[in-house]
Amino acid sequence: MTVTRFAPSPTGYIHVGNLRTALFNYMIARKAGGTFILRLDDTDPERSKQEYADAIREDLEWLGLTWDRMERQSERLERYEQAAQELRDKGRFYECFETPTELDLKRKKQLNMGKPPVYDRAALELSEEEKARLRAERGNGHWRFKLRQERIEWTDGILGDLSIDAASVSDPVLIRGDGQFLYTLASVCDDIDFGVTHVVRGSDHVTNTATQIQIIEALGGAVPSFAHHSLLTGPQGEALSKRLGTLSLRDLRAQGVEPMALLSLMARLGSSQPVELCSSLDELIEGFDLSNFGAAPTKFDVDDLFPLTAKYLHSLPLEAVAGDVAALGVPADKAEAFWNVVRENITVKSDMAAWWELFCNGVEPLVDDEDREFVAQALAMLPEPPYTAESWSRWAAEVKDATGRKGKALFLPLRKAVTGRTQGPEMADVMPLLQKKPALG
């Protein structure tokens, strides 16, 4: 049974980088008929907030990324303490008392000597009396996992064969001095207990994976298959970190981005396959293959989401947007005609409002100075509504006969006068929806 998980911390809103991880794990599970777990990594009581936990669920539901079970690390603290004690009993866990300043000085000294800035394991030399004295002076210490200083190897689902020398990595801190369990221990326990078989996450976790493999083995668990996807950059290759506040899923939703546009882009970005708009999650899942993704940093441009959103909306029947159309006040007998007119002339759903305003109340005509007299004459020839599908051709023919204008010089000024736009839907379809005769201001 394939089991994957998405494990956000409820300390903020999900952004596009998080989504990539969630989507990959979701598609792997669904393609294999397996289980997708939503796990909230909320062991930090200060930064974890219920509002963010609720927002994470809302954002995933908006995208249709449903989970089979949900877990919260804050409800599993006893299990993490059991695992910590097991590691102590096996001689793989030791207490350290260095302050951040002392650790920083050690790192700088090692770097000055041309050595890697790896923790020197000085705490292993402390006697019980020295530990007691340090606890009395500084409070409880932090606990490090004692790595076996050997090469850790695994075949990554994206990066291929990887190898990290554990001697070049500091023994990871798994419990802070204040007793808080850190991500590395909690995540390992959860992956073991929930039977996670595949872990896909960002390439910034590669070193974590090496240490986690050893912790999993120390606790007698099965090592899952790991894959590390590339990190997203901005369109010019710049770091996204400073812009993530504007790239949260709820911000994109507020801007009108459609779920399938966002999912279609994220499912292919960084792969050898071209980005194509898919009509459903099932279609996305069918074409998903982790081996198509590469290691190079992947450029993400939020502007790419809007053409995909427009294309998605163009494909929708009225039934899919009936609620949105009705909310504008469009009568049921005009809804079909209204949607057929605007569907290919909007980028996001909110663009429909301007079209309905045009049909109800008209707009300020767009008139070039050299056309003002012509437009005034033409509008004087247009009767009051209601109009039919033939009204446009009949009116244009009468104006042509009266003014001698033809072609673009005839049709474009009339379109601009009626719609305030230089392009748009067929005017024969627009006229029957007009409830007010256009007029020059």
C-alpha positions in Angstrom: 0.0 0.0 0.0 1.4 3.4 -1.1 1.2 6.0 1.7 2.2 9.6 1.3 1.9 12.7 3.4 1.8 16.5 3.2 3.1 18.0 6.4 2.7 21.7 6.7 3.3 23.7 9.8 0.3 25.8 10.8 2.5 28.9 11.3 1.3 30.7 8.1 -0.6 30.2 4.9 0.2 27.7 2.2 2.1 29.2 -0.7 3.0 27.9 -4.2 6.2 26.2 -2.9 4.2 24.2 -0.3 1.6 23.4 -3.0 4.1 21.6 -5.2 5.0 19.3 -2.4 1.3 18.6 -1.5 0.4 18.0 -5.1 3.2 15.6 -5.8 2.4 13.5 -2.7 -1.3 13.6 -3.5 -0.9 12.4 -7.1 1.5 9.6 -6.1 -1.0 8.3 -3.6 -4.0 8.6 -5.9 -2.3 7.1 -8.9 -1.4 4.0 -6.8 -4.8 3.8 -5.1 -3.0 4.5 -1.8 -3.5 6.8 1.2 -2.8 10.5 1.4 -2.3 11.9 4.9 -2.5 15.5 5.9 -0.2 16.0 8.9 0.0 19.3 10.8 3.5 19.7 12.2 2.4 21.8 15.1 4.9 21.0 17.9 5.8 24.7 18.2 3.0 26.0 20.5 4.1 29.6 20.1 4.0 29.9 16.3 1.3 27.3 15.5 -2.2 28.9 15.2 -5.6 27.3 14.7 -6.5 29.9 12.1 -3.6 28.7 9.9 -4.6 25.1 10.5 -8.1 25.9 9.3 -6.7 27.9 6.3 -4.5 24.9 5.3 -7.6 22.7 5.1 -9.7 25.3 3.3 -6.9 25.8 0.7 -6.5 22.1 0.0 -10.3 21.7 -0.2 -10.5 24.6 -2.7 -8.0 22.7 -4.9 -9.8 19.4 -4.5 -6.8 17.8 -2.8 -8.7 15.7 -0.3 -6.9 13.6 2.4 -7.7 10.2 3.7 -6.8 11.0 7.3 -5.5 13.9 9.3 -2.9 13.9 12.1 -1.6 16.5 14.5 1.8 16.2 16.0 0.7 18.1 19.1 -1.4 15.1 20.0 1.5 12.7 19.8 4.0 14.1 22.2 4.0 11.0 24.4 5.0 8.9 21.4 7.9 11.2 20.7 9.0 10.9 24.3 8.9 7.1 24.0 11.1 7.3 20.9 13.5 9.7 22.6 13.9 7.2 25.5 14.4 4.3 23.1 17.3 6.3 21.5 18.7 7.1 25.0 18.6 3.4 25.9 20.4 2.5 22.6 23.2 5.1 23.3 22.2 7.2 20.3 20.9 10.3 22.2 23.0 12.6 24.3 22.4 15.9 26.2 24.3 19.0 25.3 24.5 22.4 27.1 26.3 24.8 24.8 24.7 28.2 24.3 24.1 29.5 20.8 27.0 31.9 21.3 29.4 29.1 22.2 28.3 27.0 19.3 28.8 29.9 16.9 32.3 30.4 18.3 33.1 26.7 17.7 31.9 26.9 14.1 34.0 30.0 13.4 37.1 28.4 14.9 36.6 25.3 12.8 36.1 27.3 9.6 39.2 29.3 10.4 41.1 26.0 10.6 39.7 24.9 7.2 37.5 22.3 8.8 33.8 21.7 8.2 31.7 23.4 10.9 30.5 20.2 12.5 29.5 19.8 16.2 32.6 18.4 18.0 30.6 16.1 20.4 32.2 17.7 23.4 29.1 16.9 25.4 29.9 13.1 25.2 32.9 13.8 27.5 30.8 15.3 30.3 30.5 13.3 33.5 27.2 13.0 35.3 28.4 15.5 37.9 29.3 18.0 35.2 25.9 17.5 33.5 24.1 18.1 36.9 26.1 21.3 37.5 25.3 22.6 34.0 21.6 21.8 34.4 21.7 23.8 37.7 23.4 26.7 36.0 21.7 26.7 32.6 18.6 24.6 32.8 17.9 21.4 30.8 20.2 20.8 27.8 19.2 20.0 24.3 19.4 16.5 23.0 21.3 15.4 19.9 21.1 12.2 17.9 24.5 10.5 17.6 25.0 9.7 13.9 27.0 6.7 12.8 29.9 8.4 11.0 29.6 6.5 7.8 28.3 7.2 4.3 24.5 7.4 3.9 23.3 6.3 0.5 19.9 6.2 -1.2 18.4 6.4 -4.6 16.4 9.6 -4.9 13.2 9.5 -7.0 14.3 12.7 -8.8 18.0 13.3 -8.0 19.1 9.7 -8.6 21.8 8.1 -6.5 22.8 10.3 -3.5 25.5 9.8 -0.9 26.3 12.0 2.1 29.1 11.4 4.5 27.6 11.6 8.0 30.9 12.7 9.4 30.4 16.0 7.5 27.1 16.6 9.3 26.5 17.8 12.8 24.6 15.4 15.1 21.1 16.9 14.8 19.3 18.4 17.7 16.0 16.6 18.2 14.8 18.1 21.5 15.3 21.7 22.5 16.3 22.8 26.0 12.7 23.9 26.7 11.5 20.3 25.9 10.1 21.0 22.4 10.4 18.1 20.0 11.8 19.3 16.7 10.7 18.4 13.3 13.2 15.7 12.6 12.3 13.3 15.5 8.5 13.9 15.2 8.5 13.4 11.5 10.5 10.1 11.7 8.1 8.7 14.4 5.1 9.7 12.3 6.5 8.2 9.1 7.2 4.9 10.9 3.9 4.7 12.7 1.7 5.7 9.8 3.5 3.4 7.3 4.6 6.2 5.0 6.2 4.6 1.9 7.0 7.7 -0.2 8.2 11.1 0.8 8.5 13.9 -1.7 9.7 17.3 -0.6 12.0 20.2 -1.5 15.7 19.7 -2.3 16.6 21.9 0.7 15.7 18.7 2.8 18.4 16.5 1.3 20.7 16.7 4.3 17.7 16.1 6.6 16.9 13.0 4.7 20.4 11.6 5.4 20.1 12.1 9.1 16.5 10.9 9.1 17.4 7.6 7.4 19.7 6.8 10.3 17.1 7.8 12.9 14.5 5.6 11.2 16.9 2.7 11.2 17.8 3.3 14.9 14.1 3.1 15.8 13.6 -0.1 13.7 11.4 1.5 11.0 11.2 1.0 7.3 13.0 3.7 5.3 10.5 5.2 2.7 11.4 6.1 -0.8 12.6 9.7 -0.9 12.4 12.2 -3.7 13.5 15.9 -3.6 12.0 18.3 -6.1 13.7 21.5 -7.3 13.0 24.7 -5.5 11.0 27.5 -7.2 12.6 30.8 -8.1 11.1 34.0 -9.5 10.9 34.6 -13.3 14.4 36.1 -13.3 15.8 33.3 -11.2 15.6 35.3 -8.0 14.7 33.7 -4.6 11.0 33.5 -4.0 11.4 33.8 -0.3 10.8 37.6 -0.2 7.7 37.3 -2.4 6.0 34.3 -0.8 3.7 36.6 1.2 2.0 37.6 -2.1 2.0 34.0 -3.4 -0.1 32.3 -0.8 -2.9 30.2 -2.2 -5.5 32.5 -0.7 -4.0 35.5 -2.3 -4.0 33.7 -5.7 -7.6 32.7 -5.1 -8.5 36.3 -4.3 -6.9 37.4 -7.6 -9.3 35.0 -9.4 -6.9 32.2 -10.3 -8.9 29.0 -10.9 -7.8 25.7 -9.1 -7.2 23.7 -12.3 -5.1 26.5 -13.8 -2.9 26.5 -10.7 -2.8 22.6 -10.4 -2.0 22.2 -14.2 1.0 24.6 -13.9 2.3 23.1 -10.7 2.0 19.5 -12.0 4.3 20.1 -14.9 6.6 23.0 -13.8 10.2 21.8 -13.7 9.5 18.6 -15.7 10.3 17.6 -19.2 6.6 17.8 -20.1 5.1 21.0 -21.5 2.5 22.8 -19.3 -1.0 21.9 -20.5 -4.3 22.9 -19.0 -6.0 19.8 -17.7 -9.8 19.7 -17.1 -9.7 17.5 -14.0 -7.4 16.1 -11.3 -7.9 12.6 -12.7 -6.4 13.8 -16.0 -3.4 15.4 -14.1 -2.8 12.2 -12.1 -2.9 10.0 -15.2 -0.1 12.0 -16.8 2.1 12.4 -13.7 5.5 10.7 -13.6 8.0 11.8 -11.0 10.9 10.7 -13.2 10.1 13.6 -15.6 11.3 16.1 -13.1 14.8 17.6 -12.8 17.0 19.0 -10.2 17.6 22.5 -11.6 15.9 25.5 -9.9 12.5 26.0 -11.5 11.2 29.4 -12.5 7.7 30.4 -11.5 5.9 33.4 -12.8 2.5 34.2 -11.3 1.5 35.8 -14.6 1.5 32.4 -16.2 -1.6 31.5 -14.2 -3.9 34.0 -15.8 -3.8 32.8 -19.4 -4.5 29.3 -18.0 -7.3 30.6 -15.9 -8.8 32.3 -18.9 -8.5 29.2 -21.0 -10.2 27.1 -18.3 -13.1 29.6 -18.0 -13.6 29.6 -21.8 -14.2 25.9 -21.7 -16.9 25.9 -19.1 -20.6 25.4 -19.8 -23.1 27.8 -18.1 -23.9 25.1 -15.5 -20.4 25.5 -14.1 -20.8 29.2 -13.5 -24.5 29.5 -13.1 -24.2 30.6 -9.5 -21.7 33.3 -10.3 -23.8 34.6 -13.2 -27.0 34.7 -11.0 -25.1 36.5 -8.3 -24.5 39.4 -10.7 -28.3 39.8 -11.1 -28.4 38.3 -14.6 -32.0 37.0 -15.2 -32.3 33.3 -15.8 -33.7 33.9 -19.4 -30.6 35.9 -20.3 -28.0 33.8 -18.5 -27.1 31.5 -21.4 -26.7 34.4 -23.8 -24.7 36.4 -21.3 -22.3 33.6 -20.6 -21.8 32.8 -24.3 -20.9 36.4 -25.0 -18.5 37.0 -22.1 -16.8 33.6 -21.6 -14.1 34.2 -24.1 -13.6 37.8 -23.1 -12.7 37.4 -19.5 -9.5 36.4 -17.7 -11.0 35.8 -14.3 -14.7 35.4 -13.1 -14.8 38.8 -11.6 -14.4 40.3 -15.1 -18.0 39.3 -15.7 -19.2 42.2 -13.5 -17.9 44.9 -15.9 -19.7 43.2 -18.8 -23.0 43.0 -16.9 -22.6 46.7 -15.9 -22.1 47.5 -19.6 -25.2 45.7 -20.6 -27.4 47.2 -17.8 -26.1 50.8 -17.7 -23.8 51.3 -20.7 -20.3 52.6 -20.5 -18.5 55.8 -21.4 -18.0 55.5 -25.2 -14.5 55.3 -26.4 -14.4 57.9 -29.2 -11.4 59.3 -31.1 -11.6 63.0 -31.8 -11.7 62.5 -35.6 -14.7 60.1 -35.1 -16.8 62.2 -32.7 -19.1 63.7 -35.3 -19.5 60.3 -37.1 -20.3 58.6 -33.8 -22.8 61.3 -32.8 -24.6 60.8 -36.1 -24.6 57.0 -35.9 -25.9 57.0 -32.3 -28.7 59.3 -33.4 -29.7 56.7 -35.9 -29.9 53.9 -33.4 -33.4 53.2 -32.0 -34.1 52.6 -28.3 -33.8 49.0 -27.0 -34.8 46.2 -27.0 -32.4 45.0 -29.7 -32.2 41.7 -31.5 -29.4 39.7 -33.2 -30.2 41.6 -36.4 -30.0 45.1 -34.8 -26.2 45.4 -35.3 -26.1 44.6 -39.0 -29.2 46.7 -39.7 -27.8 49.7 -37.9 -24.4 49.4 -39.4 -25.9 49.2 -42.9 -28.0 52.3 -42.3 -24.9 54.2 -41.0 -22.9 53.0 -44.0 -25.5 54.3 -46.4 -25.7 57.7 -44.6 -22.0 58.3 -44.1 -20.3 56.4 -46.8 -18.0 54.8 -44.3 -17.2 51.1 -44.6 -15.0 48.3 -43.3 -12.9 49.0 -40.2 -13.5 52.7 -40.4 -17.2 51.9 -39.9 -17.3 49.0 -37.5 -14.5 49.9 -35.1 -15.8 53.3 -34.0 -19.3 51.8 -33.5 -17.9 49.0 -31.4 -15.9 51.4 -29.3 -19.0 53.6 -28.9 -21.2 50.8 -27.7 -18.8 48.8 -25.6 -15.9 51.2 -24.7 -13.5 48.5 -26.0 -11.6 48.0 -29.2 -12.3 44.3 -29.3 -14.6 41.7 -27.8 -17.5 39.4 -28.7 -19.5 39.5 -31.8 -21.6 42.7 -31.8 -24.6 40.8 -33.1 -24.5 38.9 -29.8 -23.9 42.0 -27.7 -26.8 44.1 -28.9 -29.6 41.8 -27.6 -28.2 42.1 -24.1 -28.1 45.9 -24.1 -30.8 47.4 -21.9 -29.9 51.0 -22.4 -29.1 53.0 -25.6 -25.5 54.1 -25.8 -25.0 57.8 -25.6 -22.2 60.3 -25.9 -21.3 62.0 -22.6 
